[in-house]
Structures are given as C-alpha cells and as structure tokens.
Amino acid sequence: MNLFEKTGKMALGSRLRLLTAKVTEDASKIYELYNVEFSPKWFPIFFILSEEGEKTITEIANDVGHSQPSITKIIKEMTIAGLVQENLKTSDKRRNMVALTEKGKILSEKFSIQYQDVGNAIESIMNEATHNLWEAIEEWEFLLEQKTLFKRVQEQKKLRESKNVQIVDYESRYHSAFKSLNMEWISTYFEMEEADYKALDNPKEYILDKGGKILIALYDNEPVGVCALIKMNDTDFEMAKMAVSPKAQGKNIGFLLGEAIVKTAKELGASKLYLESNTILKPAINLYYKLGFQKVAGLPTPYKRCNIQMELNLLEK
C-alpha cells in the first residue's frame, strides 16, 4: 500500500515535498535539454531581475517570499556563475543593489523559447487533469494566509481537549484548588490584597451564603480551573476569581467557565454581569470581549490592580 494511502491527509507536507522534488528534478533535466547551466532554485530571483531590473536584496526577498539570508546565499551562487552582480554603485550607498550581468541578460533572452515550451507542457498537464492545480494552490495560499495550518491544528487540539472538561458546582473538597489556583495567578502578576483573602479563605461565607456560586472546571477529574459568581444586589452579579492552571491552558477552559458563569447568572435572574480586571492580562480581556462584555466607566473597587471594569447586559444576550 502506498505510504500516503496509510497516512491520509496528515502527510500533506511530505507529499507536496515529494511532488516538488519530482518537478525540480525534471527542471534540472530541462535546463540541460536547452544546454543551459542553471539551478532551478535560482529561477525566481533571475526572473524578477530580468523583468524588473536592479533591486535590493530586501526587495527581492519580499517579492519572492524567502528570507534575506536565503536570498543572499542564492545571490552569491548566481554571482559565482556570472549571472548577477551586486554592490552596484547608487546614489544611496546604504542600498546594496543586485542586477543581471551581460551574461545574465543574454541568458534571459535565450530563455524565451524554453519558457514557451515549458508553459505549453504544463498547460497540457492541466488539460489532462481533473483539477486545476494552479488555482488550487492559489486558493490554499490565500486560506493559509488567513489562518495558518499551525493555528488550525491548535484550534482542533483545543476543541478535542475541551470535550474532556467538566464544569461542576463547588464543593468543600475543592476549596484548596479554588484558593491555590487564584493565589498562583494573582501572585504571578500582582500582589494578594485583603479582598482576595476574604473571598479565598472563606468562600462559603463571602460568596455562597450571599447567593453566589462557584464553578470548578475538571480535566480528567482534576480541578484545573475555577470561577466565582458574586451577588452584588437582586439583579447584578460579578464574575470574579477566575483562574486556570498554567498546565491546563490552551484547552478552552477559560471560555467554558465564562460561558457557564453567564448561563448560571441568567438562571439566578441576573440582568447584568460585572467584572474587574487589568489590561496587562490581554488573553483574559480578549476572552471577556468574546463573551460579550463591554468596558464601562470606573466604579468603586477594593482592588489596587483593577484598571478596567466591564459589564455584560444579560437581558440583551
């Protein structure tokens, strides 16, 4: 059985490299066919210089889509072959210009017949093929520009792992996790304050007995995330004390906790959900916006670290 029949689509990169190797091998033979001493990897740079004239290495790198060190290395090879020259005299001495030599220009003219034959050969393959590879590549390039393959795999990993997350109500056995997870993240960025100790040392008295809730996120039955819903008055609640273990980040736990808190607040008859945070916590702020929170004018706060306050209107959600 063919390797790619076994691996499936996950070997896309390997299959593309193999296809590229086949085309590059033929390209070398094609240059020999036309009695041209030329390396296929030189072609993008050679084409740019023959069509547009002298350019800087930075400009060539941007046009070709390669790194500057890679372009510099190829330029040196082409210089040794006598096809290009660099360090041309310009009015701006800081600009290292590269251009074709006379040998390069003569070769460029010679390539016109070869271009025509190669173009026709590729066109014949496209006519025989069911799918237009050129258009497919353009489409893939566009889609990967919008969102990389790495990002897409990251999202799939998060989606799969989030299915193993359970959101459960607080029980006394989760007290140590509720306290330690919050102390860990607060101490990482700020300092523990008096209001923190009140809520974390006595969650039953400070949160639960006053009509609030605490939710625990379990991953493989281990508490890895926590969030509290503190009752402010008959219609307003505060989302507070959200913390996720660093070892469990990237599993969508913060968002799942936030969604569960919003749902719980609605069930308790809340019309507004309020929170306090700090703008240095960019992932957290992005999460709150994703949940629908909007920034509001500053209200009295017991926390020194608070520099942003947000609110979610549950009657509109």
Number of C-alpha atoms within 10 A of each C-alpha: 5 6 9 13 9 10 10 9 11 10 14 12 10 12 14 11 12 12 12 12 12 11 13 15 12 13 17 16 14 16 16 12 10 12 9 14 11 17 14 16 12 14 11 14 21 21 12 16 20 17 9 9 12 20 19 16 21 18 13 21 18 13 12 13 11 12 13 15 12 10 20 15 11 16 22 15 15 20 18 11 13 14 22 23 19 18 13 15 10 10 7 8 10 8 15 16 19 20 25 24 15 13 12 21 17 12 18 17 11 13 15 10 11 15 11 10 12 13 11 12 12 11 12 11 12 14 11 10 10 8 10 12 12 9 10 11 11 10 12 11 13 12 12 13 10 9 11 13 12 10 11 12 11 14 15 13 14 16 14 13 16 17 11 12 23 17 18 15 11 20 11 10 8 16 16 13 20 29 20 14 20 23 19 15 18 17 10 10 12 12 13 18 13 10 11 17 13 13 19 20 14 13 21 19 12 16 19 17 11 13 17 21 22 25 23 27 25 18 19 10 10 13 22 22 27 30 24 26 25 25 23 16 11 11 14 19 26 23 23 18 24 21 27 26 17 12 8 16 13 16 23 19 26 23 16 17 25 21 13 17 23 23 13 17 25 18 9 17 14 22 17 19 24 21 22 20 18 16 14 10 10 11 10 17 19 13 14 21 14 12 15 15 20 16 16 13 8 12 8 5 12 10 14 11 17 14 13 16 19 21 22 22 15 18 10 7 10
